[in-house]
Amino acid sequence: MKIKRDKLDAVFSNLLREAGEWTCAVCGKYFPEGRRQALHCSHFYSRRHRGLRWHPKNAAAMCFGCHDYLGGNPVEFARWVEKHLGKTASEKLRRASKQIVKFTKPEREEIHAFLKDELSRITCLRDTGRIGRIEIQTAAIIIERLAGDA
């Protein structure tokens, strides 16, 4: 069953891809304006895991090819995630994926506001010439507070 995308998913996807400078985290391919729909927001743990759905440590920008390949090879995907995040963060994420989390409507609105603010912050940094990957900050803090220590 396909999980419906909402405004939180849209802003999270844009935030993640902007923070990664519209570049695939696996192969390094850059996606210029006009071709950006080919760069996906790939979740390590499915979006059905609500506590991790909008957590920046649970996703990376990936081109269709890398997303398709790793999605079809879970053992390699797990190895890549561990290399990408580090063993400690990867294990913390795995434990968090086992928790059942349900956000209230006000909590979802709070997460949405934080994601939008973080996207604005990163966009402003890009507008002033900042290049390279920019760490997503406030989104992780608010989600961890609401979902527990993810």
N, C-alpha and C positions, 0 to 999 in steps of 0.2 A: 504494500500500500504506500503510495507516494505521500510524503509529508508536505502539507501546504506551506508555501512561503508567505511571510507577512512583512510588514514595514521594518520590523527588527532584523529579519534576515537580510533584507535589501541594504540597510545601512551598515550592518556588520560585514557583509560581503564587500561593499565599497571601501569600508575602513580597512579591512584586511589587505585588499589589493593595493590601495593607495599607500599604506604603510610599507608594503613590499615593493614600492615603486613600479607597479604594474609589470612585475617580473616573476617568472615561474621560480618557486623556491627549490625545485628539483634540478631542472636543466639550465636555468638562468636566462631563458628566452624572454626578451622584452616585448610588450604589447603596446604599440602606440595608439593614440586616439583613433577611433574608427574600427579598431580590431580588438578592443578590450573585452568584448563578450566571449572571446575564446579563452580568456583566463578565468578559471573557476575558483571558487572558494571551497576547498576540499577539507571536509571535517574528518579528523582521525577517528573519533567516536561519533556515530550517527547523530543527526539532529534530533532524534527521538530522546536522547539523553538531555533533558531540559537544563540541568545544572551546568552543562558544558556547551550547550548549543551556541551561545554567543560569547564563549570564553576564548580570548585570543590565543591561548596555548593549545586549543583543541582544533586549530585549523591553519591552513597555509594556502597561499595562492599557487595554483598549479595549472599549467596548460592542459588542454584536453588530452594530449598524448600521455603525459605523466600521470594525470588523474586517472585515466582509464587503465593504464598499466598497473599502477600501484593498487588501485581499487580491485583489480582482478587477481592480485597477488598479495594476500593479507600478511604472509610471513615477511616478504620484502617490505611491505608498507610498515609493519611494526618495527623492523630494523631501521628503516629510514626515519621514522618518528623518534626512535630512541637516539639516533645520531643527531637529528635536528634539535631536539629539546634537551638531550642529556638523560642519563639513566634515572636520576632522582626525579626530575620533573615528569618524565614519561611514566614512572611508577605512580607518582602522585595523581596524574591524570587518569591512569587505569583504575586506581582506587575510587576516585571521584565518579567515574562512570558507573559504578555499582550503586551509587546513592540515588534514591528516588527523590526528585525535587519538583515542586509545582510552584510556579510564581503566580502571585495574585495580579490582577489588572494594574493596581498602582505600582507594584514592583516592576512589572513589564514596562510601564511608562517611564519609571526611573531608569531602568536599563537603557531604554531607547534614548532618553535625554543624554545619558553619559556617552553612549556610542556616537550620537550626533556631535556632541561637544568635542570628543576625541577626533572625529573625522575633520571637524573644522580646524582644530589645532594642527593636525598633520598637513592639511591643505594649506594653511597659512605658512607653515615651515617650507613647503614646496614652493609657494609663491615668492618666498624670500631667497630661493636658490638652494635650499637644502637638498642634497642628493643621497642616495643609498637608502638602506632599510632604516625605518624609524620605529622604535619600540612603542607599542600600544600600552598606555599606562592606566588611565582611570577606569577603563572598561573592566579590566581584570579585578580591580579593587572592589567595585560595586557588585559585581557578580559573585565574587567570593564571599562578600559580606552577606548577601541575600541567600546564597546556596549552601553556605558552609565553606570550609577551607578546601576549595577545589584546586 
